Every structure is written in C-alpha cells, then in structure tokens.
C-alpha cells in the first residue's frame, strides 16, 4: 500500500453518483478510495497536517474579544492593520483595530 498523501486542507469523502466511485478530496487533491471508506479510515489515504503560517518579521497579532463574545485576530504589518471581523471585510476599518491601536500607543 502507498503512503498516505499529506494535505493542508481537512479532507472529505464524496461518492460520484454518475460513476459510483468514491474519492478522498482535499483542495485539488482527489484520490479514488474503496466504496466502504469512512471518515475513520480516511487516514489510510490522506493525512491532514495544518499549514504552519511562517512568522513575518515586523508583524504583530492580537486576539481581541468583540462585543458579541466572538474572538477576532487583529494584525499590524508594515503600517497596515487587518482584522478577521466581518466589518473589516466590508469597510476596511473596524472598532477592534481602533481598540488595539489605542492599547498599542
């Protein structure tokens, strides 16, 4: 048996209705697997290893708790501020960044 493929996206299983074949899928990696393959036996074919984000010099990140209790990541890199909240996604600014700027000053 071949070694399992290492992937950085959690794999899923899919059975194609038109062919009846079953596949382990992760990103653009598709491996045909036996029809009786389950999520529990998937590691025989694909092994998930989370992507390790490389450290960037001059980058700082903080976990900030939002008003609804959710936690967001605020990042300062090369004069740019980023936040993982929805408000930042749409408006490119948010209260979490402003809060962190105040704390960092």
C-alpha positions as CSV (number, residue, x, y, z in Angstrom):
1,X,0.0,0.0,0.0
2,X,1.2,3.5,-0.8
3,X,2.0,6.1,1.9
4,X,-1.0,8.4,2.7
5,X,-0.9,11.8,1.0
6,X,-0.2,14.7,3.3
7,X,-2.7,17.6,2.9
8,X,-3.1,21.0,4.5
9,X,-6.9,21.2,4.0
10,X,-9.1,18.8,6.0
11,X,-10.2,16.0,3.6
12,X,-13.7,15.0,2.8
13,X,-15.3,11.9,1.2
14,X,-17.5,12.0,-1.9
15,X,-19.2,9.4,-4.0
16,X,-19.9,10.3,-7.6
17,X,-23.5,9.4,-8.5
18,X,-22.7,9.1,-12.2
19,X,-19.7,6.7,-11.8
20,X,-20.3,5.1,-8.4
21,X,-16.7,5.8,-7.5
22,X,-15.7,7.2,-4.1
23,X,-13.0,9.8,-3.6
24,X,-11.0,11.4,-0.8
25,X,-10.8,15.1,-1.6
26,X,-8.6,17.9,-0.2
27,X,-8.3,21.1,-2.3
28,X,-7.3,19.9,-5.8
29,X,-6.1,16.5,-4.5
30,X,-8.5,13.7,-5.4
31,X,-7.7,10.1,-4.6
32,X,-10.0,7.2,-5.5
33,X,-10.7,5.1,-2.4
34,X,-12.8,1.9,-1.8
35,X,-16.5,2.4,-1.5
36,X,-16.5,1.3,2.1
37,X,-14.0,4.0,3.2
38,X,-15.3,6.0,6.1
39,X,-14.0,9.2,7.8
40,X,-12.4,7.0,10.5
41,X,-10.4,5.1,7.9
42,X,-9.6,8.1,5.7
43,X,-6.2,8.5,7.2
44,X,-5.1,5.4,5.3
45,X,-5.2,7.6,2.2
46,X,-4.9,11.2,3.3
47,X,-3.4,12.8,6.4
48,X,-4.3,16.3,7.4
49,X,-1.4,18.4,8.7
50,X,-2.4,22.0,9.4
51,X,-0.5,24.6,7.5
52,X,2.1,26.4,9.7
53,X,2.0,30.1,8.9
54,X,5.5,31.4,8.6
55,X,6.4,34.2,11.0
56,X,6.8,37.5,9.3
57,X,9.3,40.0,10.8
58,X,7.7,43.1,12.0
59,X,4.3,41.6,12.2
60,X,2.3,41.6,15.4
61,X,-1.1,39.9,16.1
62,X,-3.5,40.1,19.0
63,X,-6.7,38.2,19.9
64,X,-9.5,40.8,20.5
65,X,-12.8,39.9,22.0
66,X,-15.8,41.5,20.2
67,X,-19.0,42.9,21.8
68,X,-20.9,39.6,21.0
69,X,-18.2,37.5,22.6
70,X,-16.5,36.3,19.4
71,X,-12.7,36.5,19.2
72,X,-11.0,38.2,16.3
73,X,-7.4,38.5,15.2
74,X,-6.0,42.0,14.7
75,X,-2.7,42.1,12.8
76,X,-0.3,45.0,12.3
77,X,2.1,44.5,9.5
78,X,4.2,47.2,7.7
79,X,1.9,50.1,8.5
80,X,-1.2,48.1,7.6
81,X,-3.9,46.9,10.0
82,X,-6.0,43.9,9.4
83,X,-8.9,42.2,11.3
84,X,-10.7,39.0,10.8
85,X,-14.2,40.5,11.6
86,X,-16.9,40.9,9.0
87,X,-16.9,44.7,9.5
88,X,-13.3,45.0,8.3
89,X,-14.1,42.7,5.4
90,X,-16.7,45.1,4.1
91,X,-15.5,48.5,5.3
92,X,-11.7,48.0,5.6
93,X,-11.9,49.5,9.2
94,X,-13.4,48.4,12.5
95,X,-13.6,49.1,16.2
96,X,-11.3,46.1,17.0
97,X,-8.4,47.8,15.2
98,X,-9.1,51.2,16.8
99,X,-9.2,49.5,20.2
100,X,-5.8,47.8,19.6
101,X,-4.2,51.0,18.2
102,X,-5.2,52.7,21.4
103,X,-3.7,49.9,23.5
104,X,-0.5,49.9,21.5
105,X,0.1,53.6,21.7
